[in-house]
Amino acid sequence: MNFPKDAELHQVTIKNSKRDSIRKPVDIEGYYNSGTGWHACKIYDISTGGAALKLNQFFIEGDEILLRFGSNSKIEIFNTTVANVNGQRIGIRFKNDTTTKRLIESIMASN
């Protein structure tokens, strides 16, 4: 079986995927706030459109939460919307603007 070289790889659209951008597996400590203070979570994949989180709180699609990467309070805080829920794992969608996209790209590049 022949596999493509790195230069030959390209983005593939998966029909069942709700994300329009490429996901990157990560292991990032994060914090979320749904109005009851900051709580720890694990960010386990990220794209410029959204991220997947593991946490200990129940959410429903459409809930709005704040998300922070890492424990530094000076790090950018992102407004997000819960896109899907699977037990303790949720998918969130980032605000769709150029500034957010650039910040997420820099986080992806550093991890």
C-alpha distance (Angstrom), angle and dihedral (degrees) to the residues before:
residue distance angle dihedral
M1 . . .
N2 3.81 . .
F3 3.79 120.3 .
P4 3.83 122.7 -160.1
K5 3.78 119.1 -104.5
D6 3.82 117.1 -113.2
A7 3.81 91.3 -98.5
E8 3.81 89.6 56.2
L9 3.81 96.2 53.7
H10 3.78 117.2 108.5
Q11 3.79 138.7 173.9
V12 3.77 114.5 -79.0
T13 3.79 121.8 -161.0
I14 3.79 113.4 -134.7
K15 3.80 110.5 -151.9
N16 3.82 95.2 -141.1
S17 3.81 94.8 45.5
K18 3.80 115.8 105.5
R19 3.81 92.3 -159.9
D20 3.78 122.8 90.3
S21 3.80 94.7 -161.3
I22 3.79 135.3 61.6
R23 3.81 116.7 -86.1
K24 3.78 121.3 -133.6
P25 3.82 118.8 -157.5
V26 3.83 109.6 -128.5
D27 3.79 139.9 163.9
I28 3.80 104.1 -142.7
E29 3.78 129.1 158.9
G30 3.77 108.8 -128.9
Y31 3.78 142.2 171.6
Y32 3.78 129.7 -141.7
N33 3.78 133.3 -166.6
S34 3.78 123.4 -160.9
G35 3.79 94.4 171.8
T36 3.80 98.9 -70.1
G37 3.80 99.7 83.2
W38 3.80 133.0 -84.7
H39 3.81 118.7 -42.8
A40 3.81 130.4 -176.7
C41 3.79 121.0 -106.8
K42 3.80 137.9 166.3
I43 3.81 119.0 -119.1
Y44 3.80 106.8 -152.0
D45 3.79 103.2 171.8
I46 3.77 135.2 15.3
S47 3.78 141.4 -174.0
T48 3.78 133.0 170.6
G49 3.80 88.1 -96.4
G50 3.79 100.5 47.7
A51 3.78 149.6 -37.8
A52 3.78 142.1 -121.1
L53 3.81 118.1 -122.2
K54 3.77 136.5 -171.5
L55 3.81 113.6 -150.4
N56 3.79 144.4 148.4
Q57 3.79 101.8 -112.8
F58 3.78 134.6 83.4
F59 3.81 118.9 -115.2
I60 3.78 135.8 171.8
E61 3.79 128.8 -145.5
G62 3.79 110.9 -80.7
D63 3.82 96.3 30.4
E64 3.79 112.7 135.4
I65 3.79 120.1 -134.7
L66 3.79 137.1 171.0
L67 3.81 116.5 -124.0
R68 3.80 129.7 -160.7
F69 3.81 125.9 -174.9
G70 3.81 112.4 -135.8
S71 3.78 128.5 -9.2
N72 3.80 99.0 -77.2
S73 3.81 108.0 113.0
K74 3.82 90.2 -151.8
I75 3.81 91.8 64.4
E76 3.79 115.9 106.7
I77 3.80 115.8 -86.4
F78 3.81 115.4 -139.3
N79 3.81 126.5 -149.1
T80 3.80 106.9 -137.2
T81 3.79 140.4 175.3
V82 3.80 124.1 -141.7
A83 3.82 106.1 -114.3
N84 3.81 100.5 178.4
V85 3.79 140.3 -0.8
N86 3.79 130.3 -147.5
G87 3.81 107.8 169.9
Q88 3.81 109.1 -75.1
R89 3.80 90.9 -6.2
I90 3.78 120.4 82.8
G91 3.77 135.7 176.6
I92 3.77 116.9 -138.3
R93 3.79 131.1 -165.0
F94 3.81 121.6 -140.1
K95 3.79 123.5 -136.9
N96 3.81 106.2 -89.1
D97 3.81 106.1 -121.4
T98 3.79 137.3 116.0
T99 3.82 95.9 -108.7
T100 3.81 93.4 52.1
K101 3.81 91.1 46.2
R102 3.83 92.0 52.3
L103 3.81 92.5 48.0
I104 3.81 92.3 49.1
E105 3.82 90.9 47.4
S106 3.82 89.8 54.0
I107 3.83 90.9 49.6
M108 3.82 90.1 48.9
A109 3.81 91.4 49.6
S110 3.80 92.9 51.5
N111 3.83 94.5 51.4
